[in-house]
Amino acid sequence: MNSKEMMEIAVKAADSKHANDIEVLDISKVSIMTDYFVIMDASSQRQVDAIVQAVLDKAGENDIDVGHVEGKRDSEWILIDMHDIVVHVFTSEKRSFYNLEKLWADAPQVDISDLVTVNDL
């Protein structure tokens, strides 16, 4: 499975749990660490946990190797390292504080409008 397919699975899993403002950055253009950053936030800590679990469940169902999960249940920022993609799930407050999109502003944003059905982009 290629990194684009993995990214699409992660986006759809997050969307199924009503993640807010899902954005995907093509990091491969500016860094060798990974291909995509998938960034989103949630309105509550409980929703963060639900999104993370949905992404991990879909990764498992699709035989995607999860290298590492950084952050514990009830964390305000959980990072899921799937090698070719890295998923960042924030509480809304922490996403504003860290502002990864600004930090990685040189990375082109990927159009995911055809993948997201629950939330407006």
N, C-alpha and C positions, 0 to 999 in steps of 0.2 A: 504494500500500500504506500502510495506516495504522500508527501507532506500536505499537499492540497486536499486530498481526500481525508486525511486525518483532521485537518483544520475544519473542514466542512462538518464532520461528525461532531467535533467539539462545539461548534457554533450551534448546530441543531439541538444538541443535548442541553446547552445553556438556555437556548430560546424556549425549550419545552418547559423550563422552570421559571420562565418570565424574567430572565436576566435583563437588566437595564442597559441601554446604550451599548450594545456589543460592537466593538471595533476590532478590526484585524489589520495589523501592520505587517508588511512584507519586509522583514528584518534582513532577509538574504541579500538585499541590495546594499546594506550598510554594515553588516557584521557577519562573521563566520560562525557565531555561536548557535544559531538556529534559523529556520526559514520564516516562521510566523510567530508573532505575539497575538494572542487572542485576549482582549481586555474587556472587562465588563464590571458592573457593580450591581448591588442588590440593596433593597430598602431595609432589610433587617439581617441580623446575624443568622437567624434561622434559615432565611432564604439563601444566604451565602453557602451554608452547609448543604442545602438541598441541591444547589447548582453544582457544587463540587462533587457530590455523590452521583449526580446524573452524568457528569462528564466521565467520572471514573467507571461507572457502570457501562456506558457506551464504549469506552476504550476496551474494557474487558470483553464485551460482546463481539468486538471487531478485532480481537487479538492485537491490540495496540499496546506496546510495551510502555508502561509508565515508569520512568526512571526514578522519580522522586516527587514527593509531595512536601512542600515547605509550608509550615503553618499547621496549627492543630485546630480541631473542632472549636468553634467559637472564636477563631482569629478574625481580625478585620481585613486581612489580606492573605489569601491562600494561593500559592503558586503550584501548578501542576506541570512538571517537566516530562514531556513526552518526546524528548530528544529533538525531533524535527519541528515541533511546535511547543510553545510554552503558553499555558493558560493562566491568566491572572484574574482572580475573583476578589473584588474589594467590597467593603461597605461603601456606600455613597460618599461618606465623609473622608475616608482614607483614599479613595480614588482621586478626589479633588486635591487632597494634600500632596500625594506623590506625583500626580499628573504625568504618567508615563508617556502619554501621547506627545506632550511637549518635549520631554526628554529625548524621545526618538522621532522628533519632527522630520528628520531627513528620510525616514522610512515611508515609502508610499502606502497609502491606505488602500485596502482591498475592498472592492464592492461586494458586499454580502447580501444585498437586498433580496436576491432570489432565495436565500437560505433562511431568512428571518421572517417568521409569520406572525408571531405573537405581539411583538413590540414595533412601534414606529421607529424608523431610523432618523 
